Amino acid sequence: MTTISQSVRNFEAWLAGELGADLVADDLREKHEKMRSGGFVFLRATYWRWCETILDICPELGHAPEVLAIGDTHLENFGTWRDAEGRLVWGVNDFDDAAVMPYALDLVRLAASAILARGGDGPSVRMIGELILSGYRRGLENPLPVILERDHKWLRKALMLPNSERREFWEKYEMLLPGSEPPPSAYVKALLPSAWSLRHRPQDVAIHAGEIANGRVRCVDPHYRVSGRILVRRLSPNSCKIEIDRHPEILLSPTMLELMGFEIANCHSSDAAAVAVILRDIKARGNEWLHEAARAAASSISAEQKAYLRDG
């Protein structure tokens, strides 16, 4: 296995070849600075490395049933949007690295991100695993979109911006010159094949973001559009997420961790035939596997982040 520093160089060389002039050097420098700030941010910034190492860390996960999965799952990969009926919906909102992979990887990566983000008084590693797995199992058995107008009023309250912040959002666009538009980078994003596919399924380099985002049991965002390798999404104060720096007590609450597991099941349930197979696999694995795998993954990520600091 390559070192983390060599892996970073290899990945960024590939990225430069794919994006060419569209690669922004300042963004890479900012990303490197964030990678030095802690394990949670390091996990978020290095999904390609997760794809290189996770089956060495947890080889038993490679035998889990496969499904079209989210890939780059973590605590901050959830947000809100308005559906076609104008209802406020919460769920996974980033599918850039969606690919066919063992279902367990989405759960382990989410749990590992929670372990890395928790403070001294956060939930235990065991509790994190149990809550996520409980929500996931419940979601497989009865998948249902998370519509905040109807249920989950606590989450709606946590996510709705006060009028002062809504004004700040729109004031940014009022400052634009008449007839001009926001810069394309504000609402257009280039997509690349999933790092998982490149590493483990090189025959499948399709962009799967639109396919999983519009899954059969999700209440879809009508403004989420994938065209070739371009993603376009709506700019709105209603399209927001909870960030760990601002509200760790919400993201690491038992109710939220269970609901995140439930929403991952909503995404995986597009393949109805796979659901029964996954439920049998979960039963066969017992109650310890998720928190044990997440603990091992989080420990490896912390060690790599320290190695990156030494080398950088």
Steps between C-alpha positions, in 0.01 A plus 500: 500500500626848417554758775236767550727770357565299184131421474416872515749574221370216284138605543564866429700413189203297377264784593708750305488272197120473522419865568782680319456876518188458715712384795532791744839499674378726781225251580755221530713707736197576712413130503850412621468746786168349604650150489744610769224617734371163622389147429140576405598755235780272381246221447276734299786617279649159414226273370731355237732386783208332677444303179866394498517387862164400649501139378850456643381640834170306500530217245177339622302792356596401148269197520186699584222514235547777247260785426513839331631694800583859597875447538628816667271476801564715812317711757486810280372321191136572584291808430164640396318587179148580381325224309267547201214578738699761691543283810823520698686168476816381679741232387829418331585785262841408356532201269816595311669169582201269466598156374414132530676370813436294816208664684692488831751761387248785516419408860860456610612828347214690666580340836872569460426867428295521819782341702748752360266793564389419852645677800574361841133505593371365170325167453702184545635312201263215575201732523587665168503164326183375666301815416604513135437129451162521674391784272631322191314180583180697566540680167547179305189354654289811439674758276344844511616851400576738787248779437531769764157656452338183628743348749832569672406847621816512713710475185298763317555736791876432495530559125274797432707815468398809698391799292834675559694214335251474216552871430877449497461221245303714255708812556795320342310488170357847526860625490546360148488743211163525323465230236792295633481149644670328791833345400453152348696345788215602731250261342683288236735221603719271292452131574758225463471121520478375857832428666353164600429404141844610386661282766271195512273506193702660217254365246233730650598866464144629464375791711239350736411816694170566322395136516527470878377854572178421314448161660155345524441566872651848519310829486724649232631850453345618169789743448776235531619434144786288368593550136800299392773603743326818617285535813264795532311569821284773646630789709265565790507570873276193529780284357724473804669255731609481863877540544689324775690812609178689569268230631679184616227440756249454217710293261619265775166465675353149519192608304709643215738204475205262481333717236820511291505121499134504395573737209788285375248217482270723293783540251586128493135391469478597133607142432205313651657161430810592699312601816415147613854384430644790705266431793615137507862611492447743789343224708790265424759761603357545849505816712869583530628535145411861422655673799804272486562575131438872552743508792770336289436735208505811720824390666665452160380839377635673812837333449513607134406856588792511746732359233377767258583768757852361546564483125340835418 
